[in-house]
Amino acid sequence: MIVGAAFWVVLAGAAVATWLAPARVRPGLLAAVSFVFLARLDPRGLAVMLAFALAFRALAPLAARPRRAFVLPVLIVAILAYLAWFKYLPPVLAALRGAGEAVSPVVPLGLSYFSFKLIHYALETARGNLPPSGLGSYLAWVFLLPTFTAGPIERFDHFLAARPPRLDGALVAEGLTRVAHGLIKKFVLVGIVIESISPGHGTPAQVGRLLAELPERPVPEVWGFCALSFLTMYLDFSAYSDIAIGASLLLGYRIMENFDWPILASDISAFWSRWHMTLTGWCQSYVFMPVLGLTRRLTAAIFAGFLAIGLWHAGTGCWAAWGLYHAAGVIAFHAWQSARERRGAAGEVGPVRRAAGTLLTLAFVTGSFALLAGDEAGGLRDGLRILARLAGLDLPARAEAS
């Protein structure tokens, strides 16, 4: 997310201008300010994205007609191809060539969020689920400055419905407080506290040192490394969400929440109802449910949904494995829960069992960050080596080419 000085100056100016302007022109004004600011950072990428946004706006309604149903898959394939060209094709080509370093094009600003928002718009428009809206509101939703680069993945119907009718002191206080929470997480907890505990935590150089010394590293130390990686991502990502939500309030929009204290979840299923909630909700609506409808198999739907969550972050083996790892955890939890129900043991969970469940969930999630550490080093094999070390096992390193 953009949090430099220019962002705050533009945000303050946009907030004042938006609330002083007549209500009918506010969305268009906000869309223009957001687009111009973002286009200064990535002019070519934003020009292509504007063309995609306008094409989806014009063509998606046609997909609601029986004879024009083909428009919907064409739009979805087009935006997925654009996403894949920058995010997924380069690592695949590098793997096929056996290259050590993938030569990747610069990914356009906010591409993953942008793509998923347009797919949501096309599907819900074709289903007739979106209320009428003006072009200004549509473009304000697509290019909303606080959310464009790091989410949350706002739904268009929620964006239109959850707009506060007027600016008042309570709204300003809420927005500024939420921004302050995000800044404290980002610059105090991550930038000062975690940096003082482990300088440059999670960087390729640090992960490389860990891998070089992995057989000699005590298991608790490796657990501590992965736990700190988990905590860093949580604080960093939730900080950006706090800033985006607070800044959007100042601009007149109450956008969707993205985190709900996932570190307090007492099971892995509850964790995923609290972690990156807008991405999870998107994948549940547009991956999990369609796969479940096609296959009638819960396991297949869960694996498909979590694979999409993993690959949404990056098209690498480590992120794919991370998604499948969590899918296996959710499936195992549901199997255990079903077995308890068959035995008649399901019921109210006491505080001791809830605390134990929370600790077990945190341990399980922490383990997944071993896989992501591999993404900063040599790839999936290195991630699996760190994961095995958490269990006290030692996998051999990749053999060096002679």
C-alpha positions as CSV (number, residue, x, y, z in Angstrom):
1,M,0.0,0.0,0.0
2,I,1.1,3.6,-0.7
3,V,1.7,5.4,2.6
4,G,4.2,8.1,1.6
5,A,3.9,11.8,2.1
6,A,2.2,12.4,-1.3
7,F,-0.5,9.8,-0.4
8,W,-1.4,11.7,2.8
9,V,-1.5,15.1,1.0
10,V,-3.7,13.8,-1.7
11,L,-5.9,11.9,0.8
12,A,-6.4,15.1,2.9
13,G,-7.2,17.2,-0.2
14,A,-9.6,14.5,-1.6
15,A,-11.4,14.2,1.7
16,V,-12.0,18.0,1.9
17,A,-13.0,18.3,-1.8
18,T,-15.2,15.3,-1.7
19,W,-17.3,16.5,1.3
20,L,-17.5,20.1,0.0
21,A,-18.7,19.0,-3.4
22,P,-22.4,18.4,-4.2
23,A,-23.3,14.8,-3.4
24,R,-24.0,13.9,-7.1
25,V,-20.4,14.7,-8.2
26,R,-18.5,13.2,-5.3
27,P,-18.0,9.7,-6.7
28,G,-16.7,11.1,-10.0
29,L,-14.4,13.5,-8.2
30,L,-13.0,10.8,-6.0
31,A,-12.5,8.5,-9.0
32,A,-10.6,11.2,-10.9
33,V,-8.4,12.1,-8.0
34,S,-7.6,8.4,-7.3
35,F,-6.9,7.6,-10.9
36,V,-4.7,10.6,-11.6
37,F,-2.6,9.8,-8.4
38,L,-2.2,6.2,-9.3
39,A,-1.5,6.9,-13.0
40,R,1.5,9.0,-11.9
41,L,3.0,5.9,-10.3
42,D,2.2,3.5,-13.1
43,P,0.9,5.3,-16.2
44,R,1.0,2.4,-18.6
45,G,-0.6,-0.1,-16.2
46,L,-3.4,2.3,-15.2
47,A,-4.2,3.1,-18.8
48,V,-4.7,-0.6,-19.6
49,M,-6.7,-1.0,-16.4
50,L,-9.0,1.9,-17.3
51,A,-9.6,0.2,-20.7
52,F,-10.5,-3.1,-18.9
53,A,-12.7,-1.3,-16.4
54,L,-14.7,0.5,-19.1
55,A,-15.0,-2.6,-21.2
56,F,-16.4,-4.6,-18.2
57,R,-18.8,-1.7,-17.5
58,A,-20.1,-1.7,-21.1
59,L,-20.1,-5.5,-21.8
60,A,-21.0,-7.2,-18.5
61,P,-24.7,-6.2,-18.7
62,L,-24.9,-8.0,-22.1
63,A,-24.0,-11.3,-20.4
64,A,-27.4,-11.2,-18.6
65,R,-29.1,-11.9,-22.0
66,P,-29.4,-15.5,-22.9
67,R,-28.0,-14.9,-26.4
68,R,-25.1,-13.0,-25.1
69,A,-24.1,-15.4,-22.3
70,F,-20.7,-16.0,-24.0
71,V,-19.7,-12.4,-23.1
72,L,-19.1,-13.4,-19.5
73,P,-16.5,-16.1,-20.0
74,V,-14.8,-13.9,-22.6
75,L,-14.4,-11.1,-20.0
76,I,-13.2,-13.4,-17.3
77,V,-10.7,-15.2,-19.5
78,A,-9.4,-11.8,-20.8
79,I,-8.7,-10.4,-17.3
80,L,-7.3,-13.7,-16.0
81,A,-5.0,-13.8,-19.1
82,Y,-3.8,-10.2,-18.3
83,L,-3.2,-11.3,-14.7
84,A,-1.4,-14.5,-15.7
85,W,0.9,-12.7,-18.2
86,F,2.5,-10.7,-15.4
87,K,2.1,-12.9,-12.3
88,Y,2.0,-16.5,-13.3
89,L,3.6,-17.0,-16.7
90,P,7.1,-15.8,-15.7
91,P,7.7,-18.3,-12.9
92,V,6.3,-21.2,-15.0
93,L,8.6,-20.4,-17.8
94,A,11.5,-20.0,-15.4
95,A,10.7,-23.5,-13.9
96,L,10.5,-25.1,-17.4
97,R,13.8,-23.6,-18.4
98,G,15.4,-24.5,-15.1
99,A,16.5,-20.9,-14.5
100,G,17.6,-19.9,-11.1
101,E,16.2,-16.5,-11.4
102,A,13.0,-15.7,-13.2
103,V,13.1,-12.6,-15.4
104,S,9.7,-11.1,-14.6
105,P,8.0,-8.1,-16.1
106,V,7.0,-5.4,-13.6
107,V,3.6,-6.3,-12.3
108,P,1.1,-3.4,-12.8
109,L,0.1,-1.7,-9.6
110,G,-2.7,-3.4,-7.7
111,L,-3.3,-6.0,-10.5
112,S,-4.4,-8.9,-8.3
113,Y,-7.0,-6.8,-6.4
114,F,-8.2,-5.1,-9.6
115,S,-8.6,-8.4,-11.4
116,F,-10.7,-10.0,-8.7
117,K,-12.9,-7.0,-8.3
118,L,-13.7,-7.0,-12.1
119,I,-14.5,-10.7,-12.0
120,H,-16.9,-10.1,-9.1
121,Y,-18.5,-7.2,-11.1
122,A,-18.9,-9.3,-14.2
123,L,-20.4,-12.3,-12.4
124,E,-22.8,-10.3,-10.2
125,T,-23.9,-8.1,-13.1
126,A,-24.6,-11.1,-15.3
127,R,-26.7,-12.6,-12.4
128,G,-28.6,-9.3,-12.0
129,N,-27.5,-8.9,-8.4
130,L,-26.0,-5.4,-8.6
131,P,-28.1,-2.2,-8.2
132,P,-28.0,0.5,-10.8
133,S,-25.1,2.9,-10.5
134,G,-23.5,5.8,-12.3
135,L,-20.1,5.7,-14.0
136,G,-18.6,7.8,-11.3
137,S,-19.5,5.4,-8.6
138,Y,-18.2,2.5,-10.6
139,L,-14.8,4.1,-11.3
140,A,-14.5,5.3,-7.7
141,W,-15.0,1.7,-6.6
142,V,-12.5,0.3,-9.1
143,F,-9.8,2.9,-8.4
144,L,-10.5,3.9,-4.8
145,L,-7.1,5.2,-3.7
146,P,-6.8,3.7,-0.2
147,T,-7.7,0.2,-1.3
148,F,-6.3,-0.1,-4.8
149,T,-2.9,-1.6,-4.0
150,A,-3.5,-3.7,-0.9
151,G,-7.2,-4.2,-0.5
152,P,-9.6,-5.1,1.0
153,I,-11.3,-6.7,-2.0
154,E,-14.5,-4.6,-1.7
155,R,-17.7,-5.9,-3.2
156,F,-19.5,-3.3,-5.4
157,D,-22.9,-3.8,-3.8
158,H,-21.4,-3.2,-0.3
159,F,-19.5,-0.2,-1.6
160,L,-22.7,1.4,-2.8
161,A,-24.8,0.5,0.2
162,A,-22.4,1.3,3.0
163,R,-21.7,5.0,2.3
164,P,-22.3,7.2,5.4
165,P,-24.9,9.9,4.4
166,R,-22.9,12.8,5.9
167,L,-19.6,13.8,7.5
168,D,-19.6,14.3,11.2
169,G,-17.2,14.3,14.1
170,A,-17.8,10.7,15.0
171,L,-17.0,9.5,11.5
172,V,-13.8,11.6,11.3
173,A,-12.7,10.3,14.8
174,E,-13.4,6.8,13.7
175,G,-11.5,7.1,10.5
176,L,-8.5,8.8,12.1
177,T,-8.4,6.3,15.0
178,R,-8.4,3.4,12.5
179,V,-5.6,5.0,10.5
180,A,-3.6,5.5,13.8
181,H,-4.0,1.8,14.6
182,G,-2.6,0.9,11.3
183,L,0.4,3.3,11.6
184,I,1.2,2.0,15.0
185,K,1.2,-1.6,13.8
186,K,3.3,-0.8,10.7
187,F,5.9,1.6,12.1
188,V,6.0,0.8,15.8
189,L,5.3,-2.9,16.2
190,V,6.8,-4.1,12.8
191,G,9.2,-1.3,12.1
192,I,10.7,-0.9,15.6
193,V,9.8,-3.9,17.9
194,I,10.1,-6.8,15.4
195,E,13.0,-5.1,13.6
196,S,14.9,-4.8,16.9
197,I,14.2,-8.5,17.7
198,S,15.2,-9.8,14.3
199,P,16.7,-7.2,11.9
200,G,15.6,-7.7,8.3
201,H,13.4,-10.6,9.3
202,G,12.3,-12.8,6.5
203,T,14.7,-11.3,3.8
204,P,16.3,-13.7,1.3
205,A,19.7,-13.2,3.0
206,Q,18.3,-14.1,6.5
207,V,16.4,-17.1,5.2
208,G,19.5,-18.2,3.3
209,R,21.5,-18.2,6.6
210,L,18.8,-20.2,8.3
211,L,18.9,-22.8,5.5
212,A,22.7,-23.0,5.6
213,E,22.6,-23.7,9.3
214,L,19.3,-25.6,9.4
215,P,20.6,-29.0,10.7
216,E,22.4,-27.3,13.6
217,R,19.6,-24.9,14.5
218,P,17.6,-25.9,17.6
219,V,14.0,-26.8,16.7
220,P,12.5,-24.2,19.1
221,E,14.6,-21.5,17.3
222,V,13.2,-22.5,13.9
223,W,9.7,-22.4,15.4
224,G,10.5,-18.9,16.7
225,F,11.6,-17.8,13.2
226,C,8.3,-19.1,11.6
227,A,6.2,-17.6,14.4
228,L,7.8,-14.2,13.9
229,S,7.2,-14.5,10.2
230,F,3.5,-15.2,10.9
231,L,3.3,-12.3,13.4
232,T,5.0,-9.9,11.0
233,M,2.7,-10.7,8.1
234,Y,-0.4,-10.4,10.3
235,L,0.7,-7.0,11.7
236,D,1.9,-5.7,8.4
237,F,-1.2,-6.8,6.4
238,S,-3.8,-5.9,9.0
239,A,-2.0,-2.5,9.4
240,Y,-2.6,-1.8,5.7
241,S,-6.2,-2.8,6.0
242,D,-6.7,-0.5,9.0
243,I,-5.2,2.4,7.1
244,A,-7.3,1.6,4.0
245,I,-10.5,1.3,6.0
246,G,-9.9,4.5,8.0
247,A,-8.8,6.5,5.0
248,S,-11.9,5.3,3.1
249,L,-14.1,6.5,6.0
250,L,-12.6,10.0,5.6
251,L,-13.5,9.9,1.9
252,G,-17.1,8.9,2.7
253,Y,-17.1,5.1,2.3
254,R,-17.3,2.3,4.8
255,I,-15.5,-0.6,3.2
256,M,-15.4,-4.2,4.2
257,E,-13.3,-5.5,7.1
258,N,-10.4,-7.8,6.3
259,F,-9.2,-9.1,9.7
260,D,-11.1,-10.0,12.9
261,W,-8.4,-11.1,15.4
262,P,-7.5,-14.4,13.6
263,I,-4.8,-15.1,16.2
264,L,-7.6,-15.8,18.7
265,A,-9.4,-18.4,16.5
266,S,-9.9,-21.7,18.3
267,D,-9.8,-23.8,15.2
268,I,-8.4,-23.5,11.6
269,S,-11.9,-23.1,10.1
270,A,-12.6,-20.1,12.4
271,F,-9.1,-18.8,11.6
272,W,-10.1,-18.6,7.9
273,S,-13.3,-16.8,8.8
274,R,-11.2,-14.1,10.4
275,W,-8.1,-13.9,8.2
276,H,-8.1,-11.9,4.9
277,M,-11.8,-12.1,5.0
278,T,-12.5,-10.4,1.7
279,L,-10.2,-12.8,-0.3
280,T,-11.7,-15.8,1.6
281,G,-15.2,-14.6,0.8
282,W,-14.4,-14.0,-2.8
283,C,-12.9,-17.5,-3.2
284,Q,-15.9,-19.0,-1.4
285,S,-18.3,-17.3,-3.7
286,Y,-16.5,-17.8,-7.0
287,V,-14.3,-20.9,-6.6
288,F,-15.5,-23.0,-3.7
289,M,-19.3,-22.9,-4.4
290,P,-19.0,-23.5,-8.2
291,V,-16.6,-26.4,-7.7
292,L,-18.9,-27.8,-5.0
293,G,-21.8,-27.5,-7.3
294,L,-20.0,-29.2,-10.2
295,T,-18.4,-32.1,-8.2
296,R,-20.6,-32.4,-5.1
297,R,-17.4,-33.1,-3.3
298,L,-16.6,-30.9,-0.3
299,T,-12.9,-32.0,-0.3
300,A,-12.5,-31.0,-3.9
301,A,-14.1,-27.6,-3.3
302,I,-12.0,-26.9,-0.3
303,F,-8.8,-27.8,-2.1
304,A,-9.8,-25.6,-5.1
305,G,-10.7,-22.7,-2.9
306,F,-7.4,-22.7,-0.9
307,L,-5.3,-23.3,-4.0
308,A,-6.9,-20.2,-5.5
309,I,-6.1,-18.3,-2.2
310,G,-2.5,-19.4,-2.4
311,L,-2.0,-18.7,-6.1
312,W,-3.7,-15.3,-5.8
313,H,-0.7,-14.2,-3.7
314,A,2.0,-15.5,-6.1
315,G,2.2,-18.1,-8.9
316,T,4.9,-20.1,-7.1
317,G,5.1,-23.7,-5.8
318,C,5.6,-22.3,-2.2
319,W,2.3,-20.3,-2.3
320,A,0.4,-23.2,-4.0
321,A,1.7,-25.6,-1.3
322,W,0.8,-23.0,1.4
323,G,-2.8,-23.0,0.1
324,L,-3.0,-26.8,-0.1
325,Y,-1.5,-27.1,3.4
326,H,-4.3,-25.0,4.8
327,A,-6.9,-26.9,2.8
328,A,-5.6,-30.1,4.4
329,G,-5.9,-28.6,7.8
330,V,-9.5,-27.4,7.2
331,I,-10.5,-30.8,5.8
332,A,-8.9,-32.6,8.8
333,F,-10.7,-30.3,11.2
334,H,-14.1,-30.9,9.5
335,A,-13.4,-34.7,9.6
336,W,-12.6,-34.5,13.3
337,Q,-15.7,-32.4,14.0
338,S,-17.9,-34.8,12.1
339,A,-16.5,-37.8,14.0
340,R,-17.3,-36.0,17.3
341,E,-20.8,-35.3,16.2
342,R,-21.3,-39.0,15.3
343,R,-20.2,-39.9,18.8
344,G,-22.5,-37.4,20.3
345,A,-19.6,-35.5,21.7
346,A,-20.3,-32.1,20.0
347,G,-21.4,-29.4,22.2
348,E,-20.3,-26.3,24.1
349,V,-16.5,-25.9,24.2
350,G,-15.1,-25.1,27.6
351,P,-12.4,-22.5,28.2
352,V,-9.6,-25.1,28.6
353,R,-10.4,-26.8,25.3
354,R,-10.8,-23.5,23.6
355,A,-7.4,-22.3,24.8
356,A,-5.9,-25.6,23.7
357,G,-7.6,-25.2,20.3
358,T,-6.2,-21.7,19.9
359,L,-2.7,-22.8,20.6
360,L,-3.0,-25.7,18.2
361,T,-4.3,-23.5,15.5
362,L,-1.5,-21.0,16.0
363,A,1.0,-23.8,15.8
364,F,-0.6,-25.1,12.6
365,V,-0.6,-21.7,10.9
366,T,2.9,-21.0,12.1
367,G,4.0,-24.2,10.3
368,S,2.7,-22.8,7.0
369,F,5.1,-19.9,7.2
370,A,8.0,-22.4,6.8
371,L,6.7,-22.9,3.2
372,L,6.6,-19.2,2.6
373,A,10.2,-18.8,3.9
374,G,11.2,-21.1,1.1
375,D,9.7,-18.6,-1.4
376,E,12.3,-16.1,-0.3
377,A,15.1,-18.6,-0.9
378,G,15.4,-21.4,-3.4
379,G,11.8,-22.5,-3.6
380,L,9.5,-25.2,-2.4
381,R,12.2,-27.7,-1.5
382,D,13.7,-25.2,0.9
383,G,10.3,-24.5,2.4
384,L,9.8,-28.2,2.9
385,R,13.2,-28.4,4.6
386,I,12.2,-25.7,7.1
387,L,8.8,-27.4,7.7
388,A,10.4,-30.7,8.3
389,R,12.9,-29.1,10.8
390,L,9.9,-27.9,12.8
391,A,9.2,-31.6,13.4
392,G,12.8,-32.3,14.3
393,L,13.5,-33.9,10.9
394,D,16.3,-33.0,8.4
395,L,15.7,-33.2,4.7
396,P,18.8,-33.0,2.5
397,A,19.5,-29.8,0.7
398,R,19.2,-29.6,-3.1
399,A,22.3,-31.2,-4.7
400,E,24.6,-28.6,-6.3
401,A,25.1,-28.8,-10.0
402,S,28.6,-30.1,-10.9
